[in-house]
Amino acid sequence: MQLNHDSPPRLIAVEEFFADPSFSNPSISPDGSKIAYLAPAHARRNVWVRGVNADHADAVCVTHDDRRGITTYYWSDDSRWLLYLQDTDGNEDWHLYRVDLSRPDEPAVDLTPLAPGSRVFGAEPMPSHPGTVLVAMNKRPVAIDLFLIEVATGEITLHHEQTDPTENVLLDQHGSPAFSTRMTDDGTMEFSAIDRGTGARKLLRRMGGAEYPVGVQPQLVTPDGTGLLLGAYGDSDHLRLIRIDRDTGDETVVAAAEGSSLDILGTMAPGVLPPTVFTSRRTGEVIAARFIGDRPRIEVLDDSFAEVFAALAKLSDGVLGTLSSDQSERRWVATFIHDRDPATTWLYDHTTGEAHILFRPYPHLEPSHLAPMEAVGFSARDGLPLRGFLSLPVGVAPTNLPLVLLVHGGPWQHDTWGYNPQVQLLANRGYAVLQVNFRGSTGYGRRHTTAAIGEFARAMHTDLIDAVDWAVAQGYVDPQRVGIMGGSYGGYAALIGAGLSPDRFSAAVDYVGVSDLVNFMRSLPPFTRPYMANSWFRYVGDPDDPAAAEDMRSRSPIAMIDQIATPLLVAQGANDARVVQAESDNIITPLRERGIPVEYILATDEGHGFDNPENQILLHRAIERHFEAHLGSRG
């Protein structure tokens, strides 16, 4: 591991890490004349638009949200309109709004006036219907239907009604049903071609369930409608991108990387995380795919894009993150993943070969002051190989350090190399930060993911303990100064750590974490149930089964109240639709009655994770104080 023994950098203020970035989420308009991006306005992230050759001083703020920042937006196909998603205080009841770029001062128009409890799940242009977007939403609370919305008028037309709650229909570029995926009662997924005339289904493929806890991702119809692209294991332990022919059912591998899996995080959070596959704006074809490794890796699939990619690769020593082009694919806007220089954005002109930096999202952060994120590997006690990332504070001897074990959410996600403000804050304060892709994490193969079946609060917990023991054995960590922290599943893991291993952790932070597995699953929105067969039901249990419910409670932090002695910080959003407020309330009260020190931050304007910068800053100041009090710091 590369070490740095120079003097420590300055103490970087919490605000510098957790205020909204100066610029983020850039994209170029289809006609190539404008660039949109997020930047602060009205104390929130809003969308700004400027000419492709202009700078921020000439940009126009086209949205005016002052309650909650915007994260996801879309260009209309004619570049006249801008669309964006927004919810209310983190409740995830997303609506789709329209902005007229020729009248940016006018209020945004809600194109999806839905009743409470219904939401937009995604929007995309429909090439065969210019001026419209295809929107998935559950106007019927338990069914996700597809609608065409005319952007200029807001007229909504039902395009495809979901008649089978276990089926998802995929459309071709003409808007016609082309393929369907259906989940059987045992979690097996069936993929079928849909006859264009009769609508009859022809079964093409069945795939097993537990190795796909978040479903088969991605699912894409080829532009000509003749093939279905899927992320699948087949006869491999690693996820590959395959194509299934609609007529013959023949399967071909489109993209694979030896010893690596397709990275599906971007499919689960489109518009937020870097994409699983890059597609051509001009043709709709997949031109590259992202795979997991110690650093993410990009496999180029298109000869013409290979030239563009080669030019982009010269611009940064990071990894290609997000990418957009104009319709002609002359101009490209690219961001790059980097552990210490996050999301620097470039504009590249493929006709002239010219390129220049558009902006850095955190221009005040000096990369040399930030901690390198190094990939590490070790074995769990049962021999399962584990991969993770260790970030050591800059300018400090890497021995006998306090450690924060930072546990990712999901649990069907994974930690990856790149900039993480929580990691950098903790490293700047003198802590080693260890992230481990414990069993159940996606991205490290079928065997690794399915090894977590039945292992909540069991081997998934001991994987974390084994990771700490590895760091101690390497000499990096003082075993008496170890903290654990995480969000969502990571919050559950922090509570389990405090309950099952109170002697190992001197401090714990539970951020929107689960305390009662039974209550958590029963509280999820009704439309999620058809999608849980291969995840929560398969890995944890069905709360409607009395025997399973009893076992789930035994593996819940709420059952370990009497064992928890670790000082605890709990943070919760009052509008959380996934991990409801009761999950935090129900563990806070009995712990305080026992005299266990618990600090509780309840944000009334947040959901599953804090988004507003003042809440992020408040939370991380509290985390800073909590770990300093119980683990010490660099002083």
Summary of the structure (lengths in Angstrom):
residues: 635
radius of gyration: 24.1
end to end distance: 25.2
largest distance: 72.1
contacts: 2224
relative contact order: 0.10
helix: 20%
strand: 33%
